[in-house]
Amino acid sequence: MNLKHDKPYAELRAMMRKYEISQAELGRLLKKSVVYVNTRITAKKDWTLSDMYIIQDFFGFADADLAKFFPREVTTK
């Protein structure tokens, strides 16, 4: 459930905390800047499908879980 006061991409944030991955490190993985990652994780801009697949491969979650980490109901501001 994604309530209005919930932070966007809560599952992705939780996975990042679990493995102690910062936004800067995620940016390096994606070959993007920390600003790029921040604007996506705060839902100011959309993730690309390529970004999602790179993150999925890195964390190793199943295809069936892609929507859990990148839910459709998250909309850009």
Protein Blocks (a to p, Z undefined) as FASTA:
>chain_A
ZZfklcehklmmmmmmmnopafklmmmmnopafklmmmmmnopaccdfklmmmmmmmnop
afklmmmmmcfklccZZ
